[in-house]
Amino acid sequence: MMGERDPQAPMWSYRVNLDKRVRSDHPLRRINEALDLRFVSGQVAHTYGRRGNKSVPPEVILRMMLLLFLDDIKSERELMRIIPERLDYLWFLGFGLDDEIPDHSVLSKARKRWGREVFLSLFSRVVQQCVEAGLVAGSKIHVDASLVDANASLHSVKPLEAEVVSAIERTAQEQLQKLDEPDEEDEPPSAPSGGAVGQSEVGKFYKANRHFRNTTDPDATLVRQGGLKSRPRYKSHRVVDDAHEIITALETTTGAVDEGHRLLELIQAHEHVTQQRVEVVIADARYGTTPNPIGCQKRGIRPHLAVLVDTQAEAGNRDQIYSESRFAYQPQSDTYLCPAGEVMRPRRCHPKRLTWEYVTKKGTCLLCQLRVFCTRSKTGRTIHRHREQTLLDAAKEQAGSAAGLADRKRRQHLMERSFADAANCHGFKRRWRGLWKQAIQDLLIATVQNLRKLLRHLTLTNPDLAHRLRRLIQALTALLTSRAQAFAPS
């Protein structure tokens, strides 16, 4: 007898068990088994009072934030509307069918109360689990950064008042004065944006932003990209391990911070989280500035960087004069031999570029017959040599090796895949307003991406799950084969 559905909804239901409603191989069930979030309550306990209404448990709040980026839900309001409709969400959060779903403002208030450290701890714990699972080798890493438009339009960019402009210019001048006095370790000081930058970078930062300020998101800086108009942007810096593409370190800065100045700090963060020593680092030409190859060499790291071309040597070629390659360096006497056979000796060391100037004796270039092919200067030819030129030459040789070229070719699709996955699947292009909020969002997105790789690895290494997956694939293959045979022409 054919049955009919009763349109009247039941008034009570005593047999609903959400644990039975969620299938055994559900991704949220595997995340729940792999991720231990009990540390959150202890870490944020000092941010709550002892009296008043009880808040939503911190672990539940963090689970909601993970759902927000795991399924790329467009907003927190939308998440709160979806939760009552999804039995798997209710089970993952520990809610019952009749429990009241909290307001969306609970998430933003928790972020403001907790700060960035909680999310950094979550990211580090997941990376450590990946290390324990054998997904992180740690010895070879790829570094890159991506510009992302801020959640603010150009219409919100307004000119600053004269008093504010003068204050910013004073701050810029102070930063430039600090850069005129290099420290013993040759590390540039930090900029107001939170990243270490050089003199040219500080100048560029204030030149682009000293007369205008974004009223919607003041932390976002105006940056031009690809010949298009300047827009308010942030920049996300990432370290990706070569073995299984696990994100091991990241940093969020304003868009005006040059990624080349963050390389050594990112390497240090990677080694701190993974407890693995870096042996090879791969990056593009933006990281090929002089301090990076030298710093890597001092740390015993092979820098497979796309080293920038020597602009002075190239300028010589353009002006139809002898390039620096025509001048032979003599390490025994620390001198250069010019094409005319004259000896060039060191005169002084540039305090900012840290390069020695090599010149001939006074008046030698004026009487040289090759002067027209050697220099356009009235005082004579000058050769610059970095005080760590030996390390720089070794780094260039390593970068130009076959292994270096192969690593940089692999890096092109590896880093693009990491950022593309974040943008297409986890809302990387949807930005919160404020630098500290962007940092939290980047940490959550990277955590979710690492979790997916960790769960995939645990699934393949679990004999029971792997057996069930093979049986499912075999059943689907048999079904498709039978369908194809049924509809095949006789």
Secondary structure, DSSP 8 states (H G I E B T S, - for coil): -------S--S--S---HHHHS-TT-HHHHHHHH---THHHHHHGGGS-SSSS----HHHHHHHHHHHHHTT-S-HHHHHHHGGG-HHHHHHHT--TTS----THHHHHHHHHH-SHHHHHHHHHHHHHHHHTT----SEEEEEEEEEE-S--GGGEEE--HHHHHHHHHHHHHHHHHHTS--TT----B-TTSSB--HHHHHHHHHHHSSEEESS-TT-EEE--TTS--EEEEEEEEEEETTT--EEEEEEEETTS-GGGGHHHHHHHHHHHH-----EEEE-GGG-STHHHHHHHHTT-EEEE-----HHHHHHHHTTS--GGGSEEETTTTEEE-TTS-EEEEEEE-TTT-EEEEE-STTTGGG-TTHHHH---SS---EEEETTHHHHHHHHHHHTSHHHHHHHHHHHHHHHHHHHHHHHHS-TTS--SSHHHHHHHHHHHHHHHHHHHHHHHHHHH-HHHHHHHHHHHHHHHHHHHHHHHHTS--
